[in-house]
């Protein structure tokens, strides 16, 4: 998997500053827009206010019916949906609307009785 990293300025624009990340706990410094290549099982820790894009590397991944796939996951230390996540591409339906006054239908992982 390839992860491209760019710091964000205070007004949420791409910065030309170097980027700091950690790959399996090892500090990595990259130029703005630099890329980290992750092998299967590796993880990257990305500092807050870092624009990041993930993509599978051509010619890698698992094949299913002759189509290669890359599986990844992202965990945020704090995520408040829209205020926390900035999407560079306009995905109109990326986030559903939430009516906070509705009763709970399911528990979040830390809310189970």
C-alpha positions as a Markdown table, in Angstrom:
| # | Residue | x | y | z |
|---|---|---|---|---|
| 1 | Unk | 0.0 | 0.0 | 0.0 |
| 2 | Unk | 1.2 | 3.5 | -0.8 |
| 3 | Unk | 0.4 | 6.4 | 1.6 |
| 4 | Unk | 0.9 | 9.9 | 0.4 |
| 5 | Unk | 1.3 | 12.6 | 3.1 |
| 6 | Unk | 1.1 | 16.4 | 3.1 |
| 7 | Unk | 0.8 | 18.7 | 6.1 |
| 8 | Unk | -2.2 | 21.0 | 6.3 |
| 9 | Unk | -1.8 | 24.7 | 7.0 |
| 10 | Unk | -3.9 | 26.5 | 9.7 |
| 11 | Unk | -6.4 | 27.4 | 6.9 |
| 12 | Unk | -6.6 | 23.8 | 5.7 |
| 13 | Unk | -4.5 | 24.1 | 2.6 |
| 14 | Unk | -1.6 | 21.8 | 1.6 |
| 15 | Unk | 1.7 | 22.9 | 3.1 |
| 16 | Unk | 5.2 | 22.7 | 1.7 |
| 17 | Unk | 6.6 | 21.6 | 5.1 |
| 18 | Unk | 8.2 | 18.3 | 5.7 |
| 19 | Unk | 6.0 | 15.5 | 7.0 |
| 20 | Unk | 6.7 | 13.3 | 10.0 |
| 21 | Unk | 5.1 | 9.8 | 10.2 |
| 22 | Unk | 6.0 | 6.6 | 12.0 |
| 23 | Unk | 6.1 | 3.3 | 10.3 |
| 24 | Unk | 5.9 | 0.5 | 12.9 |
| 25 | Unk | 7.1 | 3.0 | 15.4 |
| 26 | Unk | 10.1 | 4.2 | 13.4 |
| 27 | Unk | 10.2 | 7.9 | 12.7 |
| 28 | Unk | 10.2 | 8.8 | 9.0 |
| 29 | Unk | 10.6 | 12.3 | 7.6 |
| 30 | Unk | 9.3 | 13.0 | 4.1 |
| 31 | Unk | 9.0 | 16.0 | 1.8 |
| 32 | Unk | 5.6 | 17.5 | 1.3 |
| 33 | Unk | 3.6 | 15.0 | -0.8 |
| 34 | Unk | 6.1 | 12.2 | 0.0 |
| 35 | Unk | 5.0 | 8.6 | 0.0 |
| 36 | Unk | 5.4 | 5.7 | 2.4 |
| 37 | Unk | 5.2 | 2.1 | 1.1 |
| 38 | Unk | 3.7 | -0.3 | 3.6 |
| 39 | Unk | 4.2 | -4.0 | 3.4 |
| 40 | Unk | 1.4 | -6.4 | 4.5 |
| 41 | Unk | 1.1 | -6.2 | 8.3 |
| 42 | Unk | 2.9 | -2.8 | 8.7 |
| 43 | Unk | 1.2 | 0.2 | 10.2 |
| 44 | Unk | 1.7 | 3.9 | 9.9 |
| 45 | Unk | 1.0 | 6.5 | 12.5 |
| 46 | Unk | 0.2 | 9.9 | 11.0 |
| 47 | Unk | 0.2 | 13.2 | 12.9 |
| 48 | Unk | -3.0 | 15.2 | 13.2 |
| 49 | Unk | -3.5 | 17.8 | 10.5 |
| 50 | Unk | -1.8 | 15.6 | 7.9 |
| 51 | Unk | -3.5 | 15.2 | 4.5 |
| 52 | Unk | -3.2 | 11.5 | 3.6 |
| 53 | Unk | -4.2 | 9.3 | 0.7 |
| 54 | Unk | -4.1 | 5.6 | 0.5 |
| 55 | Unk | -3.9 | 3.5 | -2.6 |
| 56 | Unk | -3.0 | 0.0 | -3.5 |
| 57 | Unk | 0.3 | -0.5 | -5.4 |
| 58 | Unk | -0.2 | -1.7 | -8.9 |
| 59 | Unk | 0.8 | -5.3 | -9.3 |
| 60 | Unk | 0.3 | -6.1 | -5.6 |
| 61 | Unk | -2.6 | -7.3 | -3.5 |
| 62 | Unk | -4.8 | -10.4 | -3.3 |
| 63 | Unk | -6.4 | -11.5 | -6.5 |
| 64 | Unk | -10.1 | -12.5 | -6.6 |
| 65 | Unk | -11.4 | -13.5 | -10.0 |
| 66 | Unk | -8.3 | -12.0 | -11.6 |
| 67 | Unk | -8.9 | -8.6 | -9.9 |
| 68 | Unk | -6.3 | -7.4 | -7.4 |
| 69 | Unk | -7.5 | -6.0 | -4.0 |
| 70 | Unk | -5.8 | -4.3 | -1.2 |
| 71 | Unk | -7.3 | -4.3 | 2.3 |
| 72 | Unk | -6.6 | -1.6 | 4.8 |
| 73 | Unk | -8.1 | 0.1 | 7.8 |
| 74 | Unk | -7.8 | 3.5 | 9.4 |
| 75 | Unk | -8.3 | 4.3 | 13.1 |
| 76 | Unk | -8.4 | 7.9 | 14.3 |
| 77 | Unk | -7.5 | 9.0 | 17.9 |
| 78 | Unk | -10.4 | 11.3 | 17.8 |
| 79 | Unk | -13.0 | 11.5 | 15.0 |
| 80 | Unk | -16.0 | 13.9 | 15.0 |
| 81 | Unk | -17.0 | 13.0 | 11.5 |
| 82 | Unk | -17.4 | 16.1 | 9.3 |
| 83 | Unk | -15.2 | 18.5 | 11.4 |
| 84 | Unk | -12.4 | 16.0 | 11.7 |
| 85 | Unk | -12.3 | 14.6 | 8.2 |
| 86 | Unk | -11.4 | 16.6 | 5.1 |
| 87 | Unk | -12.0 | 15.0 | 1.7 |
| 88 | Unk | -10.2 | 16.4 | -1.3 |
| 89 | Unk | -12.6 | 14.8 | -3.7 |
| 90 | Unk | -16.3 | 15.8 | -3.5 |
| 91 | Unk | -18.1 | 12.6 | -2.5 |
| 92 | Unk | -21.6 | 14.0 | -2.0 |
| 93 | Unk | -22.9 | 10.9 | -0.2 |
| 94 | Unk | -19.7 | 10.1 | 1.8 |
| 95 | Unk | -21.2 | 11.0 | 5.2 |
| 96 | Unk | -24.9 | 10.4 | 6.0 |
| 97 | Unk | -26.7 | 13.1 | 8.0 |
| 98 | Unk | -27.1 | 12.3 | 11.7 |
| 99 | Unk | -30.1 | 13.4 | 13.7 |
| 100 | Unk | -28.6 | 13.5 | 17.3 |
| 101 | Unk | -32.1 | 13.5 | 18.8 |
| 102 | Unk | -33.0 | 10.0 | 17.7 |
| 103 | Unk | -32.9 | 7.1 | 20.1 |
| 104 | Unk | -29.9 | 4.8 | 19.9 |
| 105 | Unk | -30.4 | 1.8 | 17.5 |
| 106 | Unk | -27.0 | 0.1 | 18.2 |
| 107 | Unk | -24.3 | 0.5 | 20.8 |
| 108 | Unk | -20.9 | 1.9 | 19.9 |
| 109 | Unk | -17.9 | -0.3 | 20.9 |
| 110 | Unk | -17.4 | 1.5 | 24.3 |
| 111 | Unk | -21.1 | 1.8 | 25.2 |
| 112 | Unk | -22.1 | -1.8 | 25.8 |
| 113 | Unk | -23.8 | -2.3 | 29.2 |
